[in-house]
Amino acid sequence: MRTREPSSERTDDAEARLVQRAKERSPSAWAQIYDAHYRKLYRYCYARTNNESTAADLASKVYVEALESIDRYVYRGRPLLAWLYRIARNVVSDHLRAMQREMEAVQQAATLQEPHDPGPASQVGDRQDLEAAFQHLTEDQQQVIALRHYAGLTTAEIGQAMERSERAIYSLEVRALAAMRRLLVPDSQPEIEPLSATK
Amino acid sequence: MNELSETQETILIECLRAIDGGADIDECLARYPQHTDTLRPYLELHTRLQTLEQPEPSAVAYAEGRQALLERIARQPQETRRSPAHIVGALGGRLRSFAVGGWMQAPLARVAVAGVLLFVLGGGALGASAAGGFQPSRDVLDALGVIEDPPPDPTDLPPQPEVDEHPDANADEGAENADDGIGNAPAAADPGRENADDHADEGQGNADELGPDVLPAEPTDRPDVLPDPTRRPADPAQGPDVLPAEATPEPTHRPEVLPAEPTRRPDGVPVEPNQLP
């Protein structure tokens, strides 16, 4: 039987109390949740939408949705952040679907974006290429890359957020890397060794 | 289509795990020399993504979102208080505390409530008795010549506060009749309905108090579930559990249909339980 670390239990207790206060509509609890996770949620939304103002709007909307559904949320020891990411995923998906319905393709958002703090000139092209390639990934692949490389979650945390095993998260990342590389280096295929060469 | 073989995928996953654990690319690839050229570009892409400068939210957007959330929280309790669901819930809570945790806890209040209930129920029964006082089943059977006098029951006991039937069956019957009686005539004009209601309670009580072997068993072949009109309403003075002793032999002669003319009772006088044989 697996035993839990005392520090983990303390964290769980603290988060359970925080959730309880959030259910009671404690402003300080919600301020604490907002301050703790806003940046990660914003980055996740930015990765998925490639637009700063949209990302800010969607990140705020995640909290509104969380407030509306906190009464149905049952804390079972999984990080609150995992729940917030599930909400974020739905919020972003709804947004992207709405954009598609309005014939404003995600591609258009990518071309019209104004990169925030573009950094050194050598990075600008690199970043734009990566973000353009990112937009062509499947939703699950985008989810993993956004959570891992934009929001900064560990694979274990992503697994909790996506309700998958850590191994499955790694597998999704590998496939995402392969797809991005195919887009970034179109002639990369010949570099790949045939299966027989690996044996 | 995925250009990586399963083996390469597995090695790549191991390398990513190692990098997450603090290893660098060369360290990791050194363990798989034959895949180094293939896997290196993927691991470098991973590193590029990891070192990508992350966008920072604007302070304005951050503050606005925070403020909007807190304002929404401040509004929410008022909205909740006004909602119909909340009103119903609050009303239910008040009634519950009023009945359970409030003045109903006081013995005098309970006695008063019991008295009112007794008055209402007993008054209805007495009214029904005074209005008709009939024994329809007996009337019908008399007319048909089925019975003249109830045969003495060898197991008959001296007049007891008892019912004429198997208590369990009585309970069921009472419950059934009570249900059936919902669509019938008003209770005051329908002694059967009154009896049904009375027996529903009474059967339950007797089942506990008397046991099944005290009284004759209920005939099991009764197709009807209608109220037994042969039962008289209880005398309010005796309480709802007390029934006339005469009713004891009745079940064996219960008619299968209700009489159409309840006013055919010959004497038309309400029968008091203590006047019955």
HADDOCK unambig.tbl for C-alpha pairs under 7 A between the chains (distance, minus, plus):
assign (segid A and resid 25 and name CA) (segid B and resid 73 and name CA) 6.23 0.50 0.50
assign (segid A and resid 27 and name CA) (segid B and resid 70 and name CA) 6.10 0.50 0.50
assign (segid A and resid 27 and name CA) (segid B and resid 73 and name CA) 6.73 0.50 0.50
assign (segid A and resid 34 and name CA) (segid B and resid 66 and name CA) 6.89 0.50 0.50
assign (segid A and resid 39 and name CA) (segid B and resid 57 and name CA) 6.77 0.50 0.50
assign (segid A and resid 42 and name CA) (segid B and resid 57 and name CA) 6.68 0.50 0.50
assign (segid A and resid 43 and name CA) (segid B and resid 55 and name CA) 6.42 0.50 0.50
assign (segid A and resid 56 and name CA) (segid B and resid 57 and name CA) 6.84 0.50 0.50
assign (segid A and resid 56 and name CA) (segid B and resid 61 and name CA) 6.15 0.50 0.50
assign (segid A and resid 60 and name CA) (segid B and resid 65 and name CA) 5.17 0.50 0.50
assign (segid A and resid 64 and name CA) (segid B and resid 69 and name CA) 6.50 0.50 0.50
assign (segid A and resid 116 and name CA) (segid B and resid 55 and name CA) 6.30 0.50 0.50
assign (segid A and resid 149 and name CA) (segid B and resid 49 and name CA) 5.97 0.50 0.50
assign (segid A and resid 149 and name CA) (segid B and resid 50 and name CA) 5.31 0.50 0.50
assign (segid A and resid 150 and name CA) (segid B and resid 54 and name CA) 6.16 0.50 0.50
assign (segid A and resid 170 and name CA) (segid B and resid 13 and name CA) 5.90 0.50 0.50
assign (segid A and resid 171 and name CA) (segid B and resid 13 and name CA) 6.72 0.50 0.50
assign (segid A and resid 174 and name CA) (segid B and resid 9 and name CA) 6.77 0.50 0.50
assign (segid A and resid 174 and name CA) (segid B and resid 12 and name CA) 6.99 0.50 0.50
assign (segid A and resid 174 and name CA) (segid B and resid 13 and name CA) 6.92 0.50 0.50
assign (segid A and resid 177 and name CA) (segid B and resid 42 and name CA) 6.12 0.50 0.50
assign (segid A and resid 177 and name CA) (segid B and resid 45 and name CA) 6.95 0.50 0.50
assign (segid A and resid 178 and name CA) (segid B and resid 42 and name CA) 6.84 0.50 0.50
assign (segid A and resid 191 and name CA) (segid B and resid 38 and name CA) 6.64 0.50 0.50
assign (segid A and resid 192 and name CA) (segid B and resid 3 and name CA) 6.88 0.50 0.50
assign (segid A and resid 192 and name CA) (segid B and resid 38 and name CA) 5.75 0.50 0.50
assign (segid A and resid 193 and name CA) (segid B and resid 38 and name CA) 6.63 0.50 0.50
assign (segid A and resid 195 and name CA) (segid B and resid 5 and name CA) 6.00 0.50 0.50
